Amino acid sequence: MTEPRTDPRIGTTLDGRYLIKARIADGGMSTVYRAMDTRLHRTVAVKVLHAHMASDPAVLDRFTAEAIISAGLNHANIVEIRDHHVSADAAYLVMEYVRGLNLRELLAERGRFTPRQALAMLQAICTGLSVAHQEGIVHRDMKPANVLIADDGSVKVADFGLARAASAHTNATTFFGTAAYISPELAVGDPADERSDIYAVGIMAYELLTGVQPFTSESAYGLAFKHINDRVPAPSELVPGLSSELDELVAYCTNKDPEDRPQNASFLLSDLKQIQGSLTAGQLDLGSETLGGIKDLIPPAATPHTTVHDRLAQAQQRRDSLAESAAAAMSVAMGEPTQAITSGAGIDATQALGNRQSAGGPQETTVLKSNPDQTSVLATRPAASGGAAHGSGNTGQLPAVAAPTQRPLSARRAKRNAKAADLAWKKDAQIPTHQLAPKMRTGRKWLIGVLLTLLAVLLAGTAFFFGMGPGSPFTIPQLANVSSAQAISDLRDDGVQVTTLDVFDEKVERGLVVGSDPAAGETIRRFQGLQLKISKGPELFAVPNLTGRKQADAEKDLKAARLALGEVDKKYSEEVAKGVVISHKPGTGEKLRGASKVAIVISRGPAPVDVPRVVGMTAAKAKATLKDAGLKGEEASRAYSRTVEAGAVISQKPAGGQAERGSTITYVISRGPKMIEVPNVQGKQVGEATAALEALGFKVDVEEFLGGFFGTVRTQTPAGGTAPEGSTIKLVVV
């Protein structure tokens, strides 16, 4: 078995500042390391672009765009960008280091979340994402791996490497994004905007609630095809008992048509808060017996936190180690004996090095200045020469002797000498080289003494004021859900001025603290004070009177009253017109929480009635019959009829079935048969006469006289005038 290959970057320093400590994650384009910023002594994350990627101008442009975009998004729920560098040697991005796990790792540990945990996580994600959306930035690669959960409980959105300005409506001509969370429009190459991020958040919501992704496939393109064509199933199909509101949330976010999704993360954040407020404790904590609460989502600290002093101490230790290594290297490199000038009194004894000889004899001592208050220090450096001293002819001078050869200094001794030299330099630096002014008179000294005393008193008072008094710093504690009286008492005991503000709150009980301004965790001066927000309980809104209003108007009235339209039922009513509200529940004046739903009943109008048959009746009788049935009768037209006598109904519309009460039934009134002038066919052959009469609508009755041998019409009845259409003409043929 071979040893894993060590990353060559570990232990190196980028640009003389970022010391690479360990590798955190690998990606297709870059590797992320944990590093130490040696200039500011803090841990950071460094994303280093792979060498083969750094040579691609398009990749560098996108890498630079990530730095520019992320650096402009400053929020607690977004990973902070701290530095950026692109050169021929390396391209890297420096980010804040988030100690903890990403959401993908947390899902792998837990399997799934309770609805309360999932809604809390989604709200934190949407809070950060809404900042980007407000700036017109689309993330385009939202997924659990890009959501970081710190060991202090904070949630941060990371990796805006594929982000684009929403106004650019970029087309995905290249397959960007993660296939498991890609929106249908991105998958087919259509323009993408904030709603593409919402789709990905919807897929994440499904995964948080169920522990699995909605679609699986062996290839990225297979996954993309399912996102384009298949409906995301309801989470409750896998986790029975989940609220229908959560099913609707996932369906709303993952609608195939972007127009039918929340328009951006701010809208979705509002919906998430509304859903959480509408669910019961049992619905929110479904599965909490095994999955725990929100605090169970916070990953444990892998390593202890270090303070600024700890990091400075580590930096000093590193510098000392480097100095020790340098001293040891220097000692070895010198490799020659060190010479020391000594006298018989020992190495610490003061000795005269001898006066330099002038051409005329010993050099005289020179007085530098006559001013007795002027002090001068002549810094000298020990001679490096190991040669013999001057001759013994110099009176009062001890002869110099050669120094014995000494062993090279050890690394520990070199380090000790370096520290001693540094301490001596600091002490010497405090000794003035000359006096700037003559000595001060006694009176002036007294005045300065008084002023200094007053200054000391002032400084002491200031120190007390800002150190222990009203100006001392005070870190605001977490006061949420504490009784207002207790919170006010504790703060005043700590010397903090307190004001209160009553606010409505859906979750915090009446009389308890909702929060403070400034918020918990911030540091203030005690005299500045803070404002406590005290809960008045949930804000209640009265149900308006919706009776007699049309459905659209009733919905507007509810919206204006900060309520919502609930279930709509329809019933027949003899008194209320069709489309108008008959009743609603809860009733008028009842008070509900904001966004509560009000059910209404809409009138279908009067119930339908059976349509009686009036064919064959006279017009007057037909109208009366229809009126008795709750309908109206109306003559539509008149027509000739061979079978229906004049004045009677020939037909009606509708002919039967049911009709809405009060509706109109139309009918056709008979004019009786049509009167036709009878032609005279006497003397004509019977065939010709018969054809002429039948063409006019008459029936022909032929009677033969004496056998009708000649076939000639002898007489006809009637012989002229008019006769009803369809009546019979009698012909006598001879």
ABEGO torsion letter per residue (X at the ends): XBBBBBBAABGBBBGGABBBABBABBBAABBBBBBBBAAAGBBBBBBBBBAAAAABAAAAAAAAAAAAAAAABBBAABBBBABBBBBAABBBBBBBBBBEBBAAAAAAAAGBBBAAAAAAAAAAAAAAAAAAAAAGBBAGABBAAABBBBAAGBBBBBGAAABBBAAAGBBBABBBEBAAABBAAAAAGBBBBAAAAAAAAAAAAAAAAAGBBABBBABAAAAAAAAAABBBBBAAAABBGBBAAAAAAAAAAABABAAABBABAAAAAAAAAAAAAABBAAAAABGAAAAEBAAAABBBBABBBBBAAAAAAAAAAAAAAAAAAAAAAAAAAAGBBBBBBBBAAEAABBBBAEBBBBAAEBBBBBBABABAABBBBBBBBBBABABBBBBAABBGBBBBBBBBBBBBBBAAAAAAAAAAAAAAAAAAAABBABBABBBBBAAAAAAAAAAAAAAAAAAAAAAAAAAABAABBBBBBBABGBBAAAAAAAAAAAGBBBBBBBBBBAABBBGBBAEBOBBBGBBBBAAAEBBBBBBAEBBBBBBBBABGBBAAAAAAAAAAAGBBBBBBBBBBBAABBBGBBABBOBBBGBBBBBGBBBBBBBBAEBBBBBBBBABGBBAAAAAAAAAAAGBBBBBABBBBBAABBBGBBABBOBABEBBBBGBBBBBBBBAEBBBBBBBBABGBBAAAAAAAAAAAGBBBBBBBBGGGAAGBBABBOBABEBBBBGBBBBBBBX
